[in-house]
Amino acid sequence: MLTFNQQPESGIRRGRLSIPKKDGEDSVQKRVIETPGCLMYSAKGSVPHLTPDNVRLQDFGGVNVSMEHLLQNHHPAGLKNWDFDLAKFLHLEEFILLCQLRDTSAFTKLAPTTDRFVTLTTFQGIRQFTLQDYFEVVSAYRPDIVIAFTDNIAETFRDPSTVLPGKKRVQRSVDRSLKWLDQTLRVRAGGEGGQDEAEKKASKNESRKEQRKKARFQQTAETSEVESGSGSNATTPASTRAATPSDPATTTQTKEEAPRSWADVAVFAQVHGSDLVSERVRSAQETAKRDVDGFVLDVSGLVESKSMTKNAVLNCIKVSTDHLPTDKPRLVYGIQTPEDVLKAITMGADLFDTSYPFHLTEDGKASLYYFKQPAIAGSTTTTSIGEQRWINLWDDEHGDKFVPLLDGCECYACKGGRHTRAYINHLLKTHEMLATVLLMSHNMHQYSKFFASVRQSIEDGTFQKESVLFNERFGVEPDRTGEIHAAQAIVEASLTRRANRLEGAEEGVVEAIGLGPSPAGTPVPQKRHSEDMTGHADKKPKPEDMA
């Protein structure tokens, strides 16, 4: 359920996104996402660096989960035994859960998409993910919102720093995504449409090949058993054995269990078109004709491309939103910095993710920026180019600053002055995980306060004025180069050396007690019978002690 109030003179929108409570005794009323707002970025289903109690302290109402972070090699087949949904599995029942294919925090370059599958980078390796796999996973996960199966060409650039995809590739992406969207909507409605005839034929051929491969493997294993004379069935021909379900040749084809219904899952459709205006218009217009619940504009690939300026990328968003209905939410990926978020809001964007505070935390930085002037004077630092938007806690200058990260901040790290800049500087340099817990808590809190101030300014009619003042105060965010701080490099080098020493020492201990490989002819040290369980030898009494 979505309600919006839009300013007639601009594309700025103010709304609320809510999900009705699902049927069931144990169902929980979801939080409401105020827009413009954010979904919390997650890795492996958890908000990075935050403990569950700290996650619940955040003001954000939703969590963004990537399938490629959670998929295992035995999925989706292994998900058929799930008797719960993904929100319960991740203990995120109170949040609106949005599920999509890929990691949204960074640009990823993968193999090209085909008519049958997309390529995902899971934590167990790269895998081909088909539309049918997608349906089975969504049926098991049952998130509140899912992004439709789509051909995102951002990851297929040959050289994302200089080259954008060609017109034919972009057109194929739009056509393929619309086709998959239609199939997704049909399946959600309870119909069939996962595969057309050509795809079904290709799937059957692959299934037959897989069965023949398994049969050959089984036959080879049986032959090896007979020749070696080992195994309980070594002397029994395969043809005289009792048929088992694992034998491909004797397995009877059973009707697959029907997947669970996911008719109550909202579907967001992705709008494509790369940098081509005509294709962005076509994609937006055709997608808007479908019965979808929201729209996604992923410009992360365009942002990474050095062929386009930031303003050109933002204009691509404007081209798409101009042709989308005004009563449905628009989620944007790839726009992260506060000044870019403000520009995207004027173009009709409603939702973003929290990749920006996550990146600040990874770099050891603490947010100082604000949208409206804070009530406490002197809470920020002024530089020659304006006010400082963040500080880097790796810098030595913070080693003796016993003050909060930001005066007046009510986050877990700053409230009550319990944690100081000097303390977090110390934690970083001793590689304590509490450092990133505190920084992430602070950066997430500041990002949420930023959006709260933006929403208030829209209601007050001062958004444009405050946006101009923000840009004057903080300027433009420097590009994130990926280089780490010199102090961080020293710490990581030290950790690497220590890990190598421990690894070598561990191998030596394992070999010494006879559990590891030893050189040929080298006797393995044996434990003396006189040693007790602690490894200390019992002392033999001396003759004079016995007298």
C-alpha positions as CSV (number, residue, x, y, z in Angstrom):
1,M,0.0,0.0,0.0
2,L,1.5,3.3,-1.0
3,T,0.3,6.9,-0.6
4,F,2.0,9.9,-2.1
5,N,1.8,13.7,-2.0
6,Q,3.6,15.2,-4.9
7,Q,4.5,18.9,-5.4
8,P,2.8,20.0,-8.6
9,E,5.7,22.3,-9.6
10,S,8.4,19.6,-9.4
11,G,8.9,15.9,-9.3
12,I,9.5,15.8,-5.5
13,R,7.3,13.3,-3.8
14,R,6.5,12.6,-0.1
15,G,4.9,9.3,0.7
16,R,4.5,6.2,2.9
17,L,5.1,2.6,1.9
18,S,3.4,0.0,4.0
19,I,2.8,-3.7,3.7
20,P,-0.5,-5.2,5.1
21,K,-0.2,-7.7,7.9
22,K,-0.2,-11.2,6.6
23,D,-2.6,-13.9,7.7
24,G,-1.4,-16.1,10.6
25,E,-1.1,-16.0,14.3
26,D,2.6,-15.4,14.4
27,S,2.7,-12.7,11.7
28,V,4.2,-9.4,12.7
29,Q,3.0,-5.9,11.6
30,K,5.8,-4.5,9.4
31,R,7.4,-1.1,9.8
32,V,6.4,1.7,7.5
33,I,8.9,3.2,5.1
34,E,8.6,7.0,4.9
35,T,9.7,8.3,1.5
36,P,12.0,9.7,0.4
37,G,13.7,7.0,2.4
38,C,16.0,4.0,2.4
39,L,16.2,0.2,2.6
40,M,19.1,-1.1,4.7
41,Y,21.8,-2.7,2.6
42,S,22.6,-6.3,3.8
43,A,25.3,-8.8,3.1
44,K,24.5,-12.5,3.6
45,G,21.2,-11.4,5.0
46,S,22.7,-9.3,7.8
47,V,23.2,-5.5,7.9
48,P,27.0,-5.3,7.9
49,H,28.7,-4.6,11.3
50,L,25.5,-4.2,13.2
51,T,24.3,-6.7,15.8
52,P,20.5,-7.6,15.7
53,D,19.7,-5.3,18.6
54,N,21.5,-2.4,16.9
55,V,19.6,-3.1,13.7
56,R,16.3,-2.8,15.5
57,L,17.5,0.6,16.8
58,Q,17.7,2.0,13.3
59,D,14.9,4.2,11.9
60,F,14.8,2.5,8.5
61,G,11.7,0.4,7.8
62,G,13.1,-2.1,5.3
63,V,16.0,-4.4,4.4
64,N,17.4,-5.1,0.9
65,V,18.5,-8.8,0.5
66,S,20.5,-10.2,-2.4
67,M,19.8,-13.7,-3.6
68,E,23.4,-14.3,-4.7
69,H,24.5,-13.7,-1.0
70,L,22.3,-16.5,0.2
71,L,22.2,-19.2,-2.5
72,Q,24.0,-22.4,-1.8
73,N,25.0,-25.1,-4.4
74,H,22.0,-27.3,-3.4
75,H,19.5,-24.4,-3.9
76,P,16.7,-24.1,-5.0
77,A,16.1,-27.9,-4.5
78,G,17.2,-27.6,-0.9
79,L,14.6,-25.0,-0.1
80,K,11.7,-27.3,-0.6
81,N,11.9,-28.4,3.0
82,W,11.6,-24.8,4.4
83,D,8.6,-24.4,6.6
84,F,9.3,-20.7,7.2
85,D,9.9,-17.6,5.0
86,L,13.1,-15.6,4.6
87,A,12.2,-12.9,7.0
88,K,11.7,-15.4,9.8
89,F,15.0,-17.2,8.9
90,L,16.9,-13.9,9.1
91,H,15.0,-12.7,12.2
92,L,13.8,-9.6,10.3
93,E,10.1,-10.1,10.7
94,E,9.4,-6.5,11.6
95,F,11.0,-5.0,8.5
96,I,9.8,-4.8,5.0
97,L,12.0,-7.4,3.2
98,L,12.9,-6.7,-0.5
99,C,14.7,-9.5,-2.3
100,Q,16.6,-9.1,-5.6
101,L,19.2,-11.0,-7.6
102,R,22.5,-9.2,-7.0
103,D,24.6,-7.2,-4.6
104,T,23.7,-3.5,-4.9
105,S,26.6,-1.9,-3.1
106,A,29.2,-2.2,-5.9
107,F,29.5,-2.6,-9.6
108,T,30.0,-6.3,-10.7
109,K,31.3,-7.5,-14.0
110,L,30.1,-10.9,-15.0
111,A,29.5,-13.1,-18.1
112,P,26.7,-12.0,-20.5
113,T,23.1,-13.0,-19.8
114,T,21.4,-15.4,-22.2
115,D,17.8,-16.2,-23.0
116,R,17.9,-19.0,-20.4
117,F,19.8,-17.7,-17.4
118,V,21.6,-14.9,-15.7
119,T,25.0,-15.3,-14.0
120,L,25.3,-14.8,-10.3
121,T,28.4,-14.6,-8.1
122,T,27.6,-16.5,-5.0
123,F,29.9,-17.2,-2.0
124,Q,30.3,-20.7,-3.4
125,G,31.3,-19.6,-6.9
126,I,29.7,-18.3,-10.1
127,R,26.5,-20.1,-11.2
128,Q,23.9,-19.9,-13.9
129,F,20.5,-18.9,-12.5
130,T,17.5,-19.7,-14.6
131,L,14.0,-18.2,-14.5
132,Q,12.6,-21.5,-13.0
133,D,15.3,-21.3,-10.3
134,Y,14.1,-17.8,-9.6
135,F,10.5,-18.9,-9.2
136,E,11.4,-21.7,-6.8
137,V,13.6,-19.4,-4.7
138,V,10.9,-16.7,-4.5
139,S,8.3,-19.3,-3.6
140,A,10.5,-20.5,-0.7
141,Y,11.7,-17.1,0.5
142,R,8.3,-15.3,0.2
143,P,9.7,-11.8,0.8
144,D,7.4,-8.8,1.0
145,I,8.8,-7.4,-2.3
146,V,10.8,-9.1,-5.0
147,I,12.4,-7.5,-8.0
148,A,11.4,-9.3,-11.2
149,F,13.9,-11.5,-13.0
150,T,15.8,-9.1,-15.3
151,D,18.6,-8.7,-17.8
152,N,20.8,-6.1,-16.2
153,I,23.5,-5.2,-18.7
154,A,25.5,-3.2,-16.2
155,E,27.7,-6.2,-15.5
156,T,28.5,-7.1,-19.1
157,F,30.6,-4.1,-20.1
158,R,33.8,-5.2,-21.6
159,D,35.5,-2.1,-20.2
160,P,33.2,-0.2,-17.9
161,S,35.7,2.7,-17.7
162,T,35.4,3.6,-21.3
163,V,32.8,1.6,-23.2
164,L,29.0,1.6,-23.0
165,P,26.9,-1.3,-24.5
166,G,25.8,-1.1,-28.1
167,K,22.3,-0.3,-29.2
168,K,21.4,-3.9,-30.1
169,R,22.5,-5.1,-26.7
170,V,20.4,-2.5,-25.0
171,Q,17.3,-3.4,-27.1
172,R,17.8,-7.0,-26.4
173,S,18.0,-6.3,-22.7
174,V,14.7,-4.3,-22.8
175,D,12.9,-7.0,-24.8
176,R,14.2,-9.9,-22.6
177,S,13.4,-8.1,-19.4
178,L,9.8,-7.4,-20.5
179,K,9.4,-11.0,-21.6
180,W,10.6,-12.3,-18.2
181,L,8.4,-9.8,-16.4
182,D,5.3,-11.1,-18.2
183,Q,6.3,-14.6,-17.2
184,T,6.9,-13.6,-13.6
185,L,3.5,-11.9,-13.3
186,R,1.7,-14.9,-14.8
187,V,3.4,-17.3,-12.3
188,R,2.7,-15.0,-9.4
189,A,-1.0,-15.0,-10.4
190,G,-1.0,-18.8,-10.2
191,G,-0.7,-19.6,-13.9
192,E,2.1,-21.1,-15.9
193,G,4.6,-19.1,-17.9
194,G,7.9,-19.9,-16.5
195,Q,9.3,-21.2,-19.8
196,D,8.2,-21.0,-23.4
197,E,8.4,-24.0,-25.7
198,A,12.0,-23.4,-26.9
199,E,13.2,-23.0,-23.3
200,K,11.3,-26.1,-22.1
201,K,12.9,-28.1,-24.9
202,A,16.4,-26.8,-24.0
203,S,15.8,-27.6,-20.3
204,K,14.7,-31.2,-21.2
205,N,17.8,-31.7,-23.3
206,E,20.0,-30.5,-20.5
207,S,18.1,-32.7,-18.0
208,R,18.7,-35.8,-20.3
209,K,22.4,-34.9,-20.6
210,E,22.6,-34.7,-16.8
211,Q,20.9,-38.0,-16.3
212,R,23.2,-39.7,-18.8
213,K,26.2,-38.2,-17.1
214,K,25.0,-39.5,-13.7
215,A,24.3,-43.0,-15.2
216,R,27.8,-43.1,-16.7
217,F,29.3,-42.1,-13.4
218,Q,27.3,-44.8,-11.6
219,Q,28.4,-47.4,-14.1
220,T,32.0,-46.4,-13.8
221,A,31.8,-46.6,-10.0
222,E,30.2,-50.1,-10.2
223,T,32.9,-51.3,-12.6
224,S,35.6,-50.0,-10.2
225,E,34.0,-51.9,-7.3
226,V,33.9,-55.1,-9.2
227,E,37.5,-54.9,-10.3
228,S,38.8,-54.0,-6.9
229,G,36.6,-56.6,-5.2
230,S,35.5,-54.1,-2.6
231,G,32.0,-53.0,-1.6
232,S,29.0,-54.9,-0.5
233,N,27.7,-55.2,-4.1
234,A,31.0,-55.8,-5.8
235,T,30.1,-59.3,-7.0
236,T,26.5,-58.5,-7.9
237,P,25.8,-57.2,-11.4
238,A,23.9,-53.9,-11.5
239,S,21.1,-55.5,-13.5
240,T,20.3,-58.0,-10.7
241,R,20.3,-55.5,-7.9
242,A,17.1,-54.1,-6.4
243,A,16.2,-50.9,-8.0
244,T,16.8,-47.8,-5.8
245,P,15.5,-44.3,-6.3
246,S,19.1,-43.1,-6.9
247,D,19.5,-45.3,-10.0
248,P,18.7,-43.0,-13.0
249,A,17.8,-45.9,-15.2
250,T,15.1,-47.2,-12.8
251,T,13.8,-44.1,-11.3
252,T,10.2,-43.4,-12.2
253,Q,9.4,-39.9,-13.0
254,T,7.2,-38.4,-10.4
255,K,5.2,-35.3,-10.5
256,E,7.1,-32.4,-8.9
257,E,5.5,-30.9,-5.8
258,A,3.8,-27.7,-6.7
259,P,5.6,-24.6,-5.3
260,R,4.0,-22.6,-2.6
261,S,1.9,-19.7,-3.7
262,W,3.5,-16.2,-3.6
263,A,0.6,-14.2,-4.8
264,D,0.9,-11.9,-1.8
265,V,4.5,-10.9,-2.8
266,A,4.7,-7.5,-4.4
267,V,6.7,-7.3,-7.7
268,F,8.9,-4.4,-8.6
269,A,10.0,-4.2,-12.3
270,Q,13.4,-2.9,-13.4
271,V,13.4,-0.2,-16.1
272,H,16.3,-0.4,-18.5
273,G,17.7,1.5,-21.5
274,S,21.3,2.2,-20.4
275,D,22.3,5.7,-21.9
276,L,19.9,5.5,-24.8
277,V,17.0,7.9,-24.4
278,S,14.7,6.1,-26.8
279,E,15.2,2.7,-25.1
280,R,14.7,4.2,-21.6
281,V,11.4,5.7,-22.8
282,R,10.3,2.5,-24.4
283,S,11.3,0.4,-21.3
284,A,9.5,2.8,-19.0
285,Q,6.3,3.0,-21.1
286,E,6.1,-0.8,-21.6
287,T,6.8,-1.6,-18.0
288,A,4.2,0.9,-16.8
289,K,1.6,-1.1,-18.8
290,R,2.2,-4.2,-16.6
291,D,0.5,-4.8,-13.3
292,V,3.6,-4.2,-11.2
293,D,3.8,-2.7,-7.7
294,G,6.8,-0.5,-8.2
295,F,9.8,0.3,-10.3
296,V,13.6,-0.1,-10.1
297,L,16.2,2.1,-11.8
298,D,19.7,0.6,-11.4
299,V,22.3,3.1,-12.7
300,S,25.3,1.6,-10.9
301,G,26.9,0.5,-14.2
302,L,26.4,4.0,-15.7
303,V,28.0,5.6,-12.6
304,E,31.0,3.4,-13.0
305,S,31.4,4.3,-16.6
306,K,33.9,7.1,-17.1
307,S,32.1,7.8,-20.4
308,M,29.2,9.6,-18.6
309,T,29.2,12.5,-16.2
310,K,27.2,12.3,-12.9
311,N,24.7,14.8,-14.3
312,A,24.2,12.7,-17.5
313,V,23.5,9.6,-15.3
314,L,21.0,11.6,-13.3
315,N,19.3,12.7,-16.5
316,C,18.8,9.1,-17.4
317,I,16.8,8.7,-14.2
318,K,14.7,11.8,-15.2
319,V,14.0,10.3,-18.7
320,S,12.7,7.1,-17.1
321,T,10.6,8.7,-14.3
322,D,8.9,11.1,-16.7
323,H,7.1,8.0,-18.2
324,L,6.3,6.1,-15.0
325,P,3.0,6.4,-13.1
326,T,3.0,8.7,-10.1
327,D,1.2,6.4,-7.7
328,K,3.9,3.7,-7.5
329,P,7.3,3.8,-5.8
330,R,10.6,4.2,-7.6
331,L,13.7,2.5,-6.1
332,V,17.1,3.7,-7.4
333,Y,20.4,1.8,-7.1
334,G,23.8,3.4,-7.8
335,I,23.0,6.9,-6.4
336,Q,24.5,7.0,-2.9
337,T,26.1,10.3,-1.9
338,P,23.9,12.9,-0.2
339,E,24.2,15.5,-2.9
340,D,23.3,13.0,-5.6
341,V,20.4,11.7,-3.6
342,L,19.0,15.3,-3.4
343,K,19.2,15.6,-7.1
344,A,17.5,12.2,-7.7
345,I,14.7,13.2,-5.3
346,T,13.9,16.2,-7.5
347,M,13.6,13.8,-10.4
348,G,11.0,11.6,-8.7
349,A,13.1,9.0,-6.9
350,D,11.6,7.6,-3.7
351,L,13.8,4.9,-2.3
352,F,17.5,4.3,-2.1
353,D,19.8,1.9,-0.1
354,T,22.3,2.4,2.7
355,S,25.4,1.6,0.6
356,Y,26.8,5.0,1.4
357,P,27.1,4.7,5.2
358,F,28.4,1.1,4.6
359,H,31.2,2.4,2.4
360,L,32.1,5.2,4.9
361,T,32.4,2.5,7.7
362,E,34.6,0.3,5.5
363,D,36.9,3.3,5.1
364,G,37.0,4.1,8.8
365,K,35.0,7.4,8.4
366,A,32.4,9.0,10.6
367,S,29.7,11.2,9.2
368,L,29.5,14.9,10.1
369,Y,27.1,16.2,7.3
370,Y,23.6,17.3,8.0
371,F,20.7,18.7,5.9
372,K,19.4,21.3,8.3
373,Q,21.6,23.4,10.6
374,P,22.1,21.4,13.8
375,A,20.9,23.0,17.1
376,I,24.3,22.6,18.8
377,A,26.9,25.1,17.6
378,G,30.4,23.9,16.8
379,S,29.2,20.3,16.1
380,T,30.9,20.3,12.8
381,T,34.4,21.2,11.5
382,T,34.9,24.0,9.0
383,T,37.6,23.8,6.4
384,S,38.9,26.1,3.7
385,I,36.4,24.6,1.2
386,G,33.4,24.6,3.6
387,E,32.2,22.3,6.3
388,Q,33.7,18.8,6.7
389,R,31.2,16.0,5.7
390,W,33.1,13.3,7.5
391,I,36.3,12.5,9.4
392,N,38.7,9.6,8.9
393,L,39.3,7.9,12.3
394,W,42.4,6.3,10.9
395,D,44.1,9.7,11.1
396,D,46.6,10.0,13.9
397,E,45.1,13.4,14.9
398,H,42.2,11.7,16.5
399,G,44.4,9.6,18.8
400,D,44.1,12.1,21.6
401,K,40.6,13.6,21.0
402,F,38.4,12.5,23.8
403,V,35.2,13.9,22.3
404,P,32.2,12.2,20.6
405,L,32.2,11.6,16.9
406,L,29.6,14.3,16.6
407,D,28.4,16.6,19.4
408,G,24.7,16.2,19.9
409,C,24.4,12.9,18.0
410,E,22.0,10.5,19.6
411,C,23.4,7.3,18.0
412,Y,24.5,4.3,20.0
413,A,28.2,5.3,19.6
414,C,27.8,9.0,20.6
415,K,25.0,9.1,23.1
416,G,26.1,10.1,26.5
417,G,29.7,10.5,25.3
418,R,30.4,6.8,26.0
419,H,32.7,6.4,23.0
420,T,35.2,9.0,21.8
421,R,37.2,9.6,18.7
422,A,40.4,8.5,20.5
423,Y,38.8,5.3,21.5
424,I,37.6,4.4,18.1
425,N,41.0,5.4,16.6
426,H,42.5,2.9,19.1
427,L,40.0,0.2,18.1
428,L,40.8,0.6,14.4
429,K,44.5,0.3,14.9
430,T,44.2,-2.8,17.1
431,H,41.8,-4.4,14.6
432,E,38.9,-4.6,17.1
433,M,35.5,-5.4,15.5
434,L,33.8,-2.9,17.9
435,A,35.3,-0.1,15.8
436,T,33.2,-0.9,12.7
437,V,30.2,-1.6,14.9
438,L,30.3,1.9,16.4
439,L,31.1,3.6,13.1
440,M,28.3,1.8,11.3
441,S,25.8,2.6,14.0
442,H,26.8,6.3,13.8
443,N,26.8,6.5,10.0
444,M,23.5,4.8,9.7
445,H,22.0,7.1,12.2
446,Q,23.3,10.2,10.4
447,Y,22.0,8.9,7.1
448,S,18.5,8.3,8.6
449,K,18.5,11.8,10.1
450,F,19.5,13.2,6.7
451,F,16.4,11.6,5.1
452,A,14.2,12.7,8.0
453,S,15.3,16.3,7.5
454,V,14.7,16.0,3.8
455,R,11.1,14.7,4.4
456,Q,10.4,17.5,6.8
457,S,11.7,20.1,4.3
458,I,9.4,18.7,1.7
459,E,6.5,19.1,4.0
460,D,7.6,22.6,5.0
461,G,8.2,23.6,1.3
462,T,11.9,24.5,1.9
463,F,13.5,21.5,0.2
464,Q,15.0,23.5,-2.7
465,K,16.4,26.1,-0.4
466,E,18.0,23.6,1.9
467,S,19.4,21.6,-1.0
468,V,21.3,24.7,-2.2
469,L,22.6,25.4,1.2
470,F,23.8,21.8,1.6
471,N,25.8,22.0,-1.6
472,E,27.3,25.3,-0.5
473,R,28.4,23.8,2.8
474,F,29.7,20.4,1.8
475,G,30.5,20.6,-1.9
476,V,30.9,17.3,-3.8
477,E,31.9,14.0,-2.4
478,P,35.4,12.9,-3.5
479,D,35.4,9.8,-5.7
480,R,36.0,6.6,-3.7
481,T,39.2,5.2,-5.2
482,G,39.4,1.9,-3.2
483,E,42.8,2.8,-1.8
484,I,43.1,2.2,1.9
485,H,44.6,4.5,4.6
486,A,48.3,4.2,5.3
487,A,47.6,3.3,8.9
488,Q,45.1,0.7,7.8
489,A,47.7,-0.8,5.4
490,I,50.1,-1.2,8.2
491,V,47.6,-3.0,10.4
492,E,46.5,-5.3,7.6
493,A,50.1,-6.2,6.7
494,S,50.8,-7.0,10.4
495,L,47.7,-9.2,10.5
496,T,48.8,-11.0,7.4
497,R,52.2,-11.7,8.9
498,R,50.7,-13.0,12.1
499,A,48.2,-15.2,10.2
500,N,51.1,-16.7,8.2
501,R,53.1,-17.4,11.4
502,L,50.1,-19.0,13.1
503,E,49.3,-21.1,10.1
504,G,52.9,-22.4,9.9
505,A,52.9,-23.1,13.7
506,E,49.6,-24.9,13.5
507,E,50.9,-27.1,10.7
508,G,54.0,-27.9,12.7
509,V,51.9,-28.9,15.7
510,V,49.6,-31.1,13.6
511,E,52.5,-33.0,12.1
512,A,54.3,-33.4,15.4
513,I,51.3,-35.2,17.0
514,G,51.0,-37.5,14.0
515,L,47.9,-36.1,12.4
516,G,49.6,-34.4,9.4
517,P,51.9,-35.4,6.6
518,S,55.5,-36.3,7.5
519,P,58.5,-36.8,5.3
520,A,59.1,-40.4,4.2
521,G,61.1,-42.3,6.8
522,T,60.6,-39.7,9.5
523,P,59.5,-41.3,12.7
524,V,56.4,-39.6,14.2
525,P,56.9,-38.5,17.8
526,Q,54.8,-40.6,20.2
527,K,53.4,-39.6,23.5
528,R,55.1,-41.2,26.4
529,H,52.9,-43.3,28.6
530,S,54.1,-41.4,31.7
531,E,52.6,-38.2,30.3
532,D,49.3,-37.1,31.8
533,M,46.4,-35.6,29.9
534,T,48.0,-32.2,30.1
535,G,51.1,-33.3,28.2
536,H,53.4,-33.1,31.3
537,A,55.6,-36.1,32.2
538,D,55.2,-37.6,35.6
539,K,58.3,-37.2,37.7
540,K,59.9,-40.5,38.9
541,P,60.8,-40.5,42.6
542,K,64.5,-40.3,43.4
543,P,66.1,-43.1,45.6
544,E,66.7,-40.6,48.4
545,D,63.1,-39.7,48.3
546,M,62.1,-43.3,48.8
547,A,64.3,-43.9,51.8
